[in-house]
């Protein structure tokens, strides 16, 4: 019970950080309506990933099956890897290295996703031991 609620809150908070962070906490480059920059598109994709993580957290809290929760933790690892790949490889950001997207926003996303991946791996190990202990 404690693990389920704790991990659910972790996923919800991580999702909120990824959803609200790029717009309000670690703000990147300003939006240009005439010509949106690549970093703006990366931010839009990260916002969607934040919503997905919030949904994962809600499902994690509602579902009591350790096997399904293990699967959601595994999925969260791939979500974190995808969130890193968007600004790093898939869409990218500004070319100038001093722009806010490259100095503040994307490093914050990398840090959040790194913590997400590490905590999810630890949770998978914990759940595997719990599942194997019940057999």
C-alpha positions as CSV (number, residue, x, y, z in Angstrom):
1,X,0.0,0.0,0.0
2,X,2.7,2.5,1.0
3,X,4.7,1.7,-2.2
4,X,1.7,2.1,-4.4
5,X,0.7,5.5,-3.0
6,X,4.3,6.7,-2.8
7,X,5.1,5.8,-6.4
8,X,1.8,7.1,-7.6
9,X,2.5,10.5,-6.0
10,X,6.0,10.4,-7.5
11,X,4.6,9.9,-11.0
12,X,2.0,12.6,-10.5
13,X,4.5,15.1,-9.2
14,X,7.0,14.2,-12.0
15,X,4.2,14.7,-14.5
16,X,3.2,18.0,-13.0
17,X,6.8,19.2,-13.2
18,X,7.0,18.2,-16.8
19,X,3.7,19.8,-17.6
20,X,4.0,23.0,-15.6
21,X,7.8,23.4,-15.5
22,X,8.5,24.4,-19.1
23,X,5.9,27.1,-18.9
24,X,6.2,28.4,-15.4
25,X,9.2,27.1,-13.5
26,X,12.2,26.6,-15.8
27,X,11.0,28.6,-18.8
28,X,12.7,28.3,-22.1
29,X,12.7,30.6,-25.1
30,X,9.8,32.9,-25.8
31,X,7.1,31.9,-28.3
32,X,7.4,33.6,-31.7
33,X,4.0,33.4,-33.5
34,X,5.5,34.2,-36.9
35,X,8.0,31.4,-36.8
36,X,7.9,29.0,-33.9
37,X,11.4,27.7,-33.0
38,X,12.3,24.0,-32.6
39,X,12.5,24.4,-28.9
40,X,8.9,25.5,-28.7
41,X,7.8,22.3,-30.4
42,X,10.0,20.3,-28.1
43,X,8.3,22.0,-25.1
44,X,4.9,21.1,-26.5
45,X,5.9,17.5,-26.8
46,X,7.2,17.5,-23.2
47,X,3.9,18.9,-22.0
48,X,2.1,15.9,-23.5
49,X,4.5,13.6,-21.8
50,X,3.8,15.3,-18.5
51,X,0.1,14.6,-19.0
52,X,0.9,11.0,-19.7
53,X,2.9,10.7,-16.5
54,X,0.0,12.1,-14.5
55,X,-2.2,9.5,-16.0
56,X,0.3,6.8,-15.1
57,X,0.3,8.0,-11.5
58,X,-3.4,8.0,-11.2
59,X,-3.6,4.4,-12.7
60,X,-0.8,3.3,-10.4
61,X,-2.8,4.4,-7.4
62,X,-6.0,2.8,-8.6
63,X,-4.6,-0.5,-9.7
64,X,-3.6,-2.9,-6.9
65,X,-1.9,-5.6,-9.0
66,X,1.8,-5.6,-8.5
67,X,2.4,-7.1,-11.9
68,X,0.5,-4.3,-13.7
69,X,2.3,-1.7,-11.5
70,X,5.6,-3.3,-12.5
71,X,4.6,-2.9,-16.1
72,X,3.7,0.8,-15.5
73,X,7.1,1.3,-13.9
74,X,8.8,-0.3,-16.9
75,X,6.7,2.0,-19.2
76,X,7.8,5.0,-17.2
77,X,11.4,4.2,-17.9
78,X,10.7,4.3,-21.6
79,X,8.6,7.5,-21.2
80,X,11.6,9.1,-19.5
81,X,14.0,8.0,-22.2
82,X,11.6,9.4,-24.8
83,X,11.3,12.7,-23.0
84,X,15.1,13.0,-23.0
85,X,15.3,12.1,-26.7
86,X,12.8,14.7,-27.8
87,X,14.9,17.8,-27.1
88,X,18.3,16.0,-27.5
89,X,17.8,14.0,-30.7
90,X,14.3,14.0,-32.2
91,X,13.1,17.7,-32.4
92,X,16.0,19.6,-30.7
93,X,16.3,23.2,-29.6
94,X,17.9,26.5,-30.6
95,X,21.3,26.4,-32.3
96,X,22.8,29.1,-30.0
97,X,24.2,27.5,-26.8
98,X,23.3,30.5,-24.6
99,X,19.5,30.3,-25.3
100,X,17.3,29.6,-22.3
101,X,16.0,26.4,-23.7
102,X,19.6,24.9,-23.8
103,X,20.8,26.4,-20.5
104,X,17.7,26.0,-18.3
105,X,14.7,24.2,-19.7
106,X,16.3,21.1,-21.3
107,X,18.8,20.4,-18.6
108,X,15.9,20.5,-16.1
109,X,14.0,18.0,-18.2
110,X,17.1,15.8,-18.4
111,X,17.4,15.9,-14.6
112,X,13.7,15.1,-14.0
113,X,13.8,12.3,-16.5
114,X,17.0,10.9,-15.0
115,X,15.4,10.7,-11.6
116,X,12.3,9.2,-13.1
117,X,14.3,6.4,-14.8
118,X,16.4,5.6,-11.7
119,X,13.4,5.6,-9.3
120,X,11.4,3.4,-11.8
121,X,14.3,0.9,-12.0
122,X,14.5,0.7,-8.2
123,X,10.7,0.2,-8.0
124,X,10.9,-2.6,-10.6
125,X,13.5,-4.4,-8.5
126,X,11.4,-3.9,-5.4
127,X,8.2,-5.2,-7.1
128,X,10.0,-8.2,-8.6
129,X,11.1,-9.2,-5.1
130,X,7.6,-8.8,-3.8
131,X,6.1,-10.8,-6.6
132,X,8.7,-13.6,-6.4
133,X,8.2,-13.7,-2.6
134,X,4.5,-14.3,-2.9
135,X,4.9,-17.4,-5.1
